[in-house]
Amino acid sequence: MNIINKLTIRHLKENKRRTLVTIIGVIISVAMITAVATLGVSFLNLMIRQDIATNGEWHIQYKNVNPEQLKAIEKDSQTEKLIVTKDVGYAALHGSENENKPYLFIKDYNTLGFNSFPIEVAEGRLPLAENEVVISEEIAKNANVTYKIGEQLQLEIGNRILAGEEKPLDQNYPLQQDMGKVTEELKVEATETLTIVGTIKRPTWEPTWSPGYTIIRYTDKSLVSDEQTVDAVVVLKKVNGSLYKHSEELAAKNEIESVTYNDDLLRYYGVTDNDSLRMTLFSLAAIIMVVIIVGSVALIYNAFAISVSERSRHLGMLSSVGATKIQKRNSVFFEGTVIGALSIPLGILSGLVGIGVTFWFINSFIKEALGTSEKLKLIVTPGSLLVAVLISIVTIFISTYIPARRASKVSAIDAIRQTQDVKLSSKAVKTSKFVRKLFGMEAEIGLKNLKRNKRRYQATVFSLVISIVLFLTVSFFTESLKKSLDIAQNDLGYDIQVTGDRLKPEDLQHLTSLDYVTESIIIQEVNLNTNVEIDKLPRELQEQVKQDPNILKDGKFPYYVGVHGLDEKSFEIFAKKVGADLGKLQDAEKPAAIVIDQVSYQDYETGKFIETKTINTKPGTALELYSMNYEDETEEYLKQVEVVALTGNVPVGINTARLGGLNIIVSETVLEKLVAENKRTASEVQTYLYMTSSDPLATQDVLEDVKESNMYVYNVYQNRQQQEQLVLLMSVFTYGFIALISLISIANIFNTISTSISLRKREFAMLRSVGMTPKGFNKMINYESMFYGIKALLYGLPISGLVMVAIYISLRETFEYGFQLPWMSIAFVVVIIFIIVGSAMLYSIQKIKKENIIDGLKQESI
């Protein structure tokens, strides 16, 4: 070790406070990088494990393959596991007391299928031989039909066929009925004898509205005859973006007709066949990584910049005894190496411990809130650690480069005199007369102090700007992800839907008070039409009109209109929520409505999710409603409805209209008046009950007991739960990131200002020596805080705006909606910046206020 490096280490030891501050700064930065990388990997791992626990582990499914194609798939270089499965069909469940589930649904799996899919044995064992089956325990619990292990089932197996249709119905279609009469038939194709070897819990993939109870039979590739086809479900050796092309080539080579993918699971692996979505993910990841690196560089750079300021006399002395520019520069680089060698391992350990403790605290909350079976685990991968180390090394190098260059240029005389930081000229410290007139002498002195200590002033402002950019960027990123998720997901907002033939609201009213029901809404719906002027069309429809003018009808664009009549209580709540005039809306003689004027949809040509206006109109205009008579393809005029209010809020249970469609909300009284004079239209009104429940499965059981024969119950709790899981996981991740960034930023600002104030002890002592009072001193410090905040906001807000635009542009590759600034976050930042700067200044000043003036004037450096 050369003499310069030895002196550098000695200087670090002698200046323990400054060294400790720098080390802590680097540790915080490295911990942030490590925590963010680990957080991302761990959450993706949770999503992967939960998806596998719910839907099974598989990546590609080749449908309807014969034995020869099955062999080709098994021999493929990318295939790790080959699961043989088949939806065999349905058999009648004789004696079932559940009228909506009169079938057994038979599904085949081989042994690998039993291991890869979430099949939980309740009693007995899994099938191991041909014609052995396990049956769902729900058959005994829900259908009240009891079978014993060892009993044989004589089943006539076939497909559910709707009258007049050829395509079989699957488990996603409920039992087809009309006026309580079943309109489908079971077309028997085979008779088999199956032996029961066990019972299983209801599979997670079985929808609550499905008409068949699941029973699972054993199969194997050796049992598939040349005339039969099965589905080949593949678990890949490596999951990467090439799997789409490879599987399609394999299918084409072996003449396999259909290939599907486990899109949800593959997305968690970071693999998608949607190019725009991939571009969105990569660009967002790049933007966030740049934000993290910039924040880290700001934190560490300030520490080293302050270090060089304090070491200026030391560097000058080295220069006076013959140290070269390269040696002085390398002295700072060596200091960075020493700091990094100590800080990076501690930072990585701190990041892992911190995020691990966070997981330990939130795990119980996540499991209870989401009902997930999997825990959030701390996943540490060599890749994430390597990324953290490399980014930290690069960050420290970038942070030390500028201070190192500056150190190499320090001359011996300037360094010993310590004049390089303060270079006075009348122009440099000139202030506007307006400042003194408006704020007083103390404000002018404060502003001159900032200009005189330009480098320290810039370092502090830089820290504040970075803090503003980090907070606003992450806030905007969070809101953008939520917005994108809202557009991509069909937010059901309810747990159970009840509908049926010829139902009236009074037929459903008693169901709203059932056990566990927390909220309910009864909606009557009818589909009508209206014609809209071209100037009221959104941009997308106007472009369609330009391409095909024949779309127009008498010069107007034909809209389909969903008219939704809410029960009176729900309607009053909704009207107040959107700020509409309830008196106008309840006047049945002059029909009025609330119009949902926003639409979210996916453009299947581009793959984009788009949010736009569905109509450009304003309150006070009128819509003429027509009813379509499909027998003679004529429109019958009903009534004119006044638009009282426009909103983007959608009541529970109402699906968002597509482009060219319109949802209007009226009271049930107005709806009855609208259709009263047209019997055909009145007969088309459908009534729905939507409920949320604290225990949806228990509520469904009660409903099955009390509902009428012409009522159908759909439990969408699982779908809703998955959507809430995505939202909550995203919120925990992003808000955790915001909290981390905020803490780092505050620590950065306190460190910079505190050290800057400590370096100005001599200056403050001089001001006090010439008669500045404590009150005047406080005013000067307050004005300095204000100037710091104003300057930081002048730079920080525009830069944040540019980063927000970059995030918005990257999201536009997949999601299209209007750009909106996060005004609440901006207002919060404006207030909090002044609070933080003021607090940091006051905290630092309290430490030097009581010092002796003589000691302060004698001090040359810390």
N, C-alpha and C positions, 0 to 999 in steps of 0.2 A: 504494500500500500504506500503510495507516494505521500510526500509531506502535505500537499494540498488537501488530499482526502483525509489525512489524520487531523489536520486543523479543522476541516469541515465537521468531522465527528465530534471533536472537542467542543466546537461552537454549538452543535446540537445539544450536547450534554449540559453546557453552561447555561443555555437559554431554554431551560426545561419547559417553561410555560408556553413559549412560542412553538417549540417542537411538539408538545402535547396537543396544542390546538390544531396544528397541521395534521398530525397523525389521526386525531379524532375526525377531522374533516374528510380525510381519505377513507377512513373506516366507514363513515356514514355513506359516502358515495359508493364504495364497493358493496356495502351491505344492501343498498338500494338496488343496484344492478343484479346482485345475486337473488334478492328477495323477489324481484319482478320476474326474473327468468324461472325461478323455482315455482312461483305462484302460477305462472302460465302453464308449465309442464304438469304441475299437480292437478290443476283444474281440468285440463284436457284428459289426464289419466282418470279422474273421477267420472267424467262424462263417458269415457270409453267403457269403464267397468260397469257403470250404471246401465248403459245401453245394452251391454252384453248380458247383464243380470236380468234385464227386462225383455229383450228381444232376441237374445242368443248371439253367439259369436259366429259371424259369417260375413263374407265380403262380396261374393258373386254368386248368382243363381242362374243356372242354365235350365230352361224349362222344357219339359216333354222330350227328354233324350232317350234314345234306345240303348241297348247294351253295348253296341259298338261305339257309339258316341261317349258313353260312360267310361269306357276304357281309355279313350283318347284324352278325356278330361283328367282322369286319374294319373296318366303318364306324363301329363304336361309338367314342364320344369318349374312352373310357379305354384303348383298345387301342393299344399302341405297336408290338408285334411280334405277328404271327400265325404260329404254327408249325403246319403240317399234318402229322399223323402218323397211323399206323394199325398195329395188330398184325395183320399179314396172315394168319399161320398157320404151320403146320409142313409140312416136307417130309422124306421119309426120307433119311438120310445113308448111302448104300450103302457098305459096307466099313468102317464105324466100328468100331474096336477097343475103344471104351469102351461097355460094355453098358448103362450107365445114361444115356448121351447118344446115342441113335440118330437124332436129328433135327437138321435145320436150322430155325432160327426166323427167319422173315422179318418185318422191320419197316420201315415207310416213314417217310421224313422229307423235307421240302422243304429248300431251301438254308439258310433261317433255323434250321431244326432242327439242321443239321450244325454251325452256329455256336454255338447256345445249349446244346447238350448235349455232355457230355465224350466226344467221339469222336476217338480218337487214331490217325492214319494211321501204319501201320508201313511200308508199301511201296505205291507207286503213287499213286493220287489218289482223291478222293471222287467219287461218281457225279454227273453233270451232266445226264443225259438219261434218258428213260423206259427201263425195263428194264436199267439199269446198276446194279451192286451192288458193295459191298465186303464181304469175308468176314472172319470172325475168324481170327487166326493160330493160335488154339487148335485149329482143325480139323486142321491139320498136326501140331501139337505133341502134342495130347492124344488125338485120334481116329486119328492116323496116316493121314489121307486127304489127299493132296496135290492142290491145284488151282493152275493157273498164271494169271497176269494175262493177260487176253485170251481165256481159255477161256470157253465157253458152258455154262451149267447148264440141263439139262432137268429141271424140277421139277414134281412133282405135289403141289400145295399144298392143305391142308385143315386140319381141326380135330381135336384129340385128344379122344376121347369115351370115357368110362368105361362099361363094360357096364351097361345099365339106366338110364343118366343121359342128360340132354339138354344140360345146360350144358357148354360146352367147358372144358377145362383150360388154364391159362396157365402161364407160366414159374415161378410160385411153387409149382407142384405137381410133385414129382419123378415120374419114371417109375413108373407104378402096376404093382406086381407082387405075386404071391401064390405063395409056395413056389418062387420063381425063375421063375415063368411070368408074362409080361406080360398084364395084365388090361384094358388099354386098346387102342383101335384108332384108326388115322388115317383119318378120313373125308374122302376127297379131293373137292374142289369145283372145282378149276381146274388147268390145266396151262399153265406159262409157261416161256419161254426167257429167261434172264438172262445178261448179259455181265459177267464179273468185271473190274473196273478197279483194284482195290487190295485190300490187307489192312489190318485194324485190330487194335489190341490189345483184349483181352477187355473189353467195356464194364463199368463199375463197377455198373451196375444189373442185370447178369445174375447171379442167385444161383448159388453154386457147385453146388447140387443140381439146378439146372434141367436138363431133358432135351434142350434144344436149343442148338446153337451159333448165335450171333447172326450174321445177315447183314442188311445194311441196303440198301434199295432207294431210288432217287430217286422222288419224287412232287412234285406241285404242285397248287394248287387248280384249275388249268385242266385237269388230268388226271382230276378227279373227275367221273364221270358222274352223271346225275340219279338213277340207281338205287343209287348207292353212298353209303356214309357213311364219314366219317373222324372223327378226334378233333381238335378245335381247341384248341391250347395257346397261352395268351395271356401275354405279358409286358406289364404295365401301365405307363402313363406315371407314375402316382403310386400309391404303396402306402400306403393308409391304411384305417381301420376301415370306411369306407363301401363297400369293394369287395364285401363279402358281400351287402349289400342290393342293390347295383347289379347284380351278376352274376345274382342270383336273379330280379330284375325283367326283365333281358335274356333270361334263359332262359324265363321265363313268357310274355313277349311274343312270342317266336319259337318257342314250343312245343318247346323243347329239354328232353329228359327228365332228363338227369343232369349235375350240375356237381360237380366236386371241386376241392380246393385244396391247394396245396403248403404244408401246415401247418408243417413244420419251418422252411422259409425265411421264411414270413410271421411266425412267432413271433420270429425274430431281428430282424425289422423292427419288433417291438413290436406286431404286429397279430394278433389272435386273435378268433374268433367265440364263444369261451367267456367269458360275462360274469363268472363267478366268478373265472376265471383273470385276466381283465383287472383286476378289482377287487383281486386279490391283488398283481399286479405294481405297480399304481399306489400302493396303500397301503404296500407294502414300500419302494418308491422314496421316498415321502414321509417315512417313518420314518427311513430312512438319511440322507436329505438334512437332516432336522432334527437328527440326531445330529452330522453334520458341521458344521452351522452353529453348534450349541451349543458344540461343541469349539473352533471358531474364535473365537467370541465370548469364551469363557473365556480363551483364550490372549491375545487382543488387549486385552480388558478389563483383565486383570491388569497388562499393560504400561502402559496409560494410567492406571489407578488408582494404580500406584506412581509414575508420572510426576507426577500431581497432588500426591501426598504430598510428593514431593521439591520441587515448585515452590510449596508452600504459602506460604513466606516471600516468594517473588517475587510471587505473586498478591496477598498482603497489602500489599506495598509499592505495587503498582499501585493497589490500593483506597485507600491512604492519600493518593495524589496525584490522586484524583478518578475513577478507572476505575469504570464502572457495572457492575451485575450482568451485563447483556447483553454488554458488552465482555469481561468475564472469562470468561463462558461461551463466547463466540465465539473467544476465545483458544485454548481447548482444542479446539474444532471445527476451527479453522484448523490447529492442530498435527496433528490427525487427517488433514486434507486433504493437508498437506505429506508426512506419513508415507506416506499412501496413494499419492500421486503418485509417490513414489520406490519404494515397496514392491510395488505391484500389477504393474507391468511386470516387475520383477525376479522376483517370485513366480511369475508365469505362465511366464517363461523358465526358471526353476529347475524348476518342475513338469514342463515339457515335456522339458527335458534329462534330469532324473532318471528319468522314466518311459521316455524313449527309450533311455537306457543300460540300464535294467532289461530292456527288450524285447531289446536286443542280446545280453545275457547269457543270457536264457532261451529265445531262439529255437531254438538248436540242440537244447536239451533237449526242447522241445515237439515239434519235428519228429521227433526220434528216438523219443520216448516214444509219440507218437500215430501216427506214420507219415503225417502230413499232408503234402500237397503245397504248401500255402500257408504263408507266413511271417506272423508277427505284425508288422504295420506300425503306425507311429505315425500315427494319423489325427487331424488337427486340423481341426475344423469351425468355421465362424463361430459356430454355435449354442453349441458347448461353450465357446468362448472368451468369448462374451457372457454365458453363464450364470456362468462363473467370475468375470468382472469385476463383474457385478451383485451376486452373492452377497458378493463381497469388499467392495464399497462399502457394502452394507446392513450387513454384519458390522462394519465399521469405525464406521459411524454408531451402531449399537446399542452398540458397545463404548465409544464416547466420550460417549454421552448422559448416563449416570449420573455419570461423573467431571466432565463439564462442568457439570451442575446443582450438583454438590457444590462446584465451584470458584466458581460464582457466589454461593454463600452464605457464603464465607469472609470473616470480618470482618478489618479491618486489624490490630487488637490481637491477636486469637487467632492469626492467621497469623504475625505477627512473633514472638510468644512461642512459636509451634508447640505449642499446647495442644489443637488441635481433634482430633488423633488419639488423645490420651490424656486421658480424663475420669475422674478417680478418684472413687470413693465406696466406703464400706465394703461396701455391698451388691454393687457391681460386681466387686470382687476377692475376695469371700468364697469360701473353699474349705472343703470338708468336713474335719473332724478325722480322718476315716477315711483320707484320702489321706496325711496326715502320719504317722499311726501305721503304716500299711502300707508306705509307700514312703520315708518320711523327709522331712527338711526340704527337700532339694534338689528333690524332686518337687513340694512345696507351692509353692516359689518359682517353679519352671517353670510350674505351672498359673496362678499369679498373673500371671506375665509375659504369658501368652497372653491372660488376661482383660483385662489393662491395655492391651495392644496389640490391641484387639478387631478393628479393621478389617483389620489385616495378618493376624491369625489367621484371620479369616473368608475373606480372599482365598486364603490357602494351603489351607485346608480345602476351599474351593470348587474350586480346581484339582485337588485329590486326588479329590473327589467326581466331577468331570467325567471324570477319567482312569478311575476305576472304572466309571462308566456306559458310557463309550465302549468300553472293552475287553470288558466282559461283554456288552454289546449286540451288538457285532460277532461275538463268539465264539458267542453264542446264534443269531445270524442265520446264521452259517456252518453250524452243526450242523443248524439247521432246514432250510436249503436242501439239505443232503446227505440228511437224512431224507426230505424231500419227493421228492427225485430217486430215492431208493431205492424209495419207494412207487410213483412213477409209472413207473419203468423196471422191466422184467422182467429182473433180473440173472441172466444165463445162467450165468456163472461158468466156462464151458468153451468150447473152440474147436471141437471135433469130436465128433459123436455117431455111434455105430455101433449099428445095430439090425438086426433081421431076423426071419425066420419060424423058429420052433421052435429058437431058439438056447439053449444052455446056457452058464453062466459059463466052463467049460473051453474052449468054442469061441472065446472072445474073449480069453482070458488071454495068448496069444502076441502079440497086437496091442499090449499095453501096453508092450512093450520096443522098439517101432519107433523109427526115427531121429527126433530132435527132440522126442519126447514127454517132458514134464517131470513131469506128474502124471496119474493115471488112477484111475477108480473104476468098478466093475462093480455094477450095481443090477438086482435082479429085482423086478418090480412086479406087483401084482394088485389089482383094485378089489373091495372088499367093502362091507358095510353094517353099521351099528350103530344102536341107538335110545337116545336120551339123555333123561334126566329134564329137565323144564321148568326147574327151579331151577339147572341146570348150563348153560343156554343163555346166550349173550351178549345184551346189551340189544336189539340189532337183531332177533335171531330171536324174542325174547319179544314184541316189538311185532308181528311177523308173525303169531305165534300168536294174539294178541288180535284181530287183524283177520280171521283165518281159522282158527278152531279145528279145522277139518276136516283141516288139515295133519297133525295128530297121529295117531300109530298106537299104539293101546292106551295112550293117555295120554302117549306119548313122541314126541320129535321124531326123524324118520328122517334120519340122516347117511349120506353116502357116505364111504367110508374108502379112502384110498390106502395100501396096505401096501407098504413099500419095504424089501427085504432087501439090505443092503450086504455086499460081500465082507468077509471077517473082518478084514483089515488096516485097511481104511477104517472099519469099524464100531468097532474098538478106538480109533482116533484120534478119531472123532466122540464116542464115549461119554466119553472122558477130557476132551474139550473142553467138554462140557455138565455134567461132574461127576456122571455116573450110575454106579451100581454095576454094574461089568462082569460080576461073578459071577452076579448075578441075571439079567442080560440074555442070558447065554449058556446058561442052563438050558433046554434044549428041552422037557423034561417039564413045566415050569411056564412057559409062554410069557409073556414080558415085553417091554415096548416103551418107546421114548422118543416122546412126543407133541409135535408142533409145535403149540403152543397160540396162535399169533398168525397173523393173516391180513391181507393187504393186497389191496384190490380197488377198482375204480372203480364207483361207483353211477351207472348210465347215465341215471337219471332226473334227478339233480341235477348230474351231471358231477364230483362230488367223488371224490377219492382217499382211501379210508378205511383206517385200520389199527385193528384191534380184536382182542379175544380170540375165538378160534374156539370155545372151550369153557371153562367154569369148573369145573375139577376139580383134584384134588391127587394127589400120588404115593400109591400104595397102593390106589387105587380100581381097578375092573376094567371093561373094555369087552367086551361079548358081540358076537362077529363072526359075520355071516351072509353067505352067498353067494346072489346072486339068480339063479334059474333063469328066464330070459326066455321059455322055451318055454311054461311054464304059469303065469308070474308068481308064483312062490312063493319063499319064503326058506328056505334050508337052513342050520341052525345048524352052525357049525364048532367054534370053541373060545372060551374066555375068555382075555383078555390083560390082564395087570396093568400099570398105568401106573407106571413106575419113576421117570421124570423128565419135566419139562415144559421146553420151550425155545422161543425165538424164532429160533434158528439153524437154517438149512436146508442140508442137504448139497448139494454141487454136483450139478446135473442134475435136481433135484426142483423142479417148479413149485409155487408157493404155491397152496394150496387156496382155493377161493372160500368165501364165507359159507355155512354148512351142510355144509361138507366138512371132512375131517380127514386129515392126513398122520401116519402113525405109522412109526417107524423100528425095524427089527428086524435081527438078524443073519441071514445066509442060511440057517443051520441051523434057526433058529426058523421062518422062512418056509416051509421045506420041511416042517416038522412040522405047521404050521397047515393046509396044503392036502393033506397026504399021504393023508388018508382020503376025499377028494372028488376023483375023477378029473376031473370036468368043470372044477372050479375049478383044479386043478393044470395042466390044459391051457391055461388062460387066462393063466398067468404069462408075462410078457414080460421079456426080458433086454436091458439097454442097457449100452453102454460109453461113458463120457464121458472126454474127454482134453483137457488143455491142452498146447500145443506152443510151442516157441520159433520155429517156422516152420510155421504151420498149412497153408499151401498145399503145401509140400514133403511134409509128413506125409500129406496127402490123396493126393498122387501115389503115394507108397509104398503106402498103403492100397489104392488102386485095383488095384495089381499083386498084392497078396497076399491080398485078401479072397476069401471064398467067394461063390458065385453067389447065395446067399440072404441076403447081407448088404447093407445100405444105409448109405451114408456121407453125413452132413450136416455141412457146414462152416459154422459160424455165426460165424466169426471176424470178419467185417465188422460184423455187428450188435453183437457184444461190443466191438469197437474203437470204435464210435460211442458206446456207453454210457460207456466209459472216458474218451473224449474229453470228454464233457459233465462228468463228475466232476472230471477233472483241470483243465479250464479254470475250472470254478467254484472249485476249491480254490486255484488260483494267484491268481485274482482276490480271493477273500475273505481268504486268509491274507496276501496282499500288503497288503490294506487293514488287517488287524490289525497287521502290522508297522509300517505307516505311522502308524496311530493310537497305537501304543505309543511310538514314537519321539517323536511330537509331545507326548504326555502327559508323558513323562519330561523332555523339554526344558522344558515348561511348569512342572513342579514344581521343577526345579533353578533356573529363572529366578526364580520367585516366592520360594522359600526363601532363595536366595542374596542377592537384593535386600533381603528382609526382615531378614536377619541383618546386612547392611551398614548398614541404617538403625538398628540397635540397638547400634552400637559404643559409644555413650555409656553406655547402660544396662549393658552387660557390663563396661565399665571401672569403673563405680560399684560393682558387685558384687565385683569383684576388689579394689577399694580398701578395702572393709570386711572383707576377710579370707577370701573364698571361695577355697579351694584348687583347684589344677588338677583333682584327682580329683573334688571336689564339683562343679566347673564342668562336667566331663564327664557326671557323673550327672544334673545338671539338664538338659543338652542331650538326653541319652538319654530322659529322662522326657518332655520336650517332644515329641520324635519319636513316642513311644508315644501321647501324648495326641492329636497330630495324626492318627495312623493310626486310633486308635479312633473319634474323632469322624467322620473321613471314611468309615469303614466303616459307622457307624451311619446315616449319611445315604445313602451311595452304594449299599449293597446293596438297601435297599427301593426306591429310585428305579429301579435296574437291573431289579429284579423287575417293576415296573410296565411298563417299556419292553418287557421280554421278553413279558409278557402281551399287550401291544399287537401285537407281531410275531406271536405265536401266533394271536391272533384274526384278524389279516389273512390268515394262511395257512389258517385254517379255512374260508375262502371256497372253497378248492379242495382242501385236504388236511386230513383229519380223523384225528388221532392224539392220544394222551395227552400232556399237558404235563409236561415233565421239566426240572428245573433243571440247569444245567451245573455239577455239584458240583466237578468237577476244576478248571474255570476259576475258580470262586469260591475254592477253596482256594489256587490259584495267586495270585489277586489279593490275598488276605489276607496271604500271605507277602511278595509282591513290594512291596506298599505300604509295609510297615515297612522293607524293605531300601532302597527308593528314598528314603524320607523320611530314614532314618538316614544314608545316603550323602550326600544333599544337605546335611544339617545339618553333618556332619563336614567335608565339602569346604569349606563356607562358613566354619566356625569356624577351620579351619587358617589361613585368610587373615588373621584378625584376632587370633589368639592371641598373636602376638609383638609386637603394638603396645604402645607406651608408655601406661601408665594415665593420665598427665597429659594426653597428646595426645588420648586418647579422651574424657576429661572435658571438655576445651575444645571438642570438636567439636560443632557445632550441627546441621549437615546435611551430606549428601554433596556 
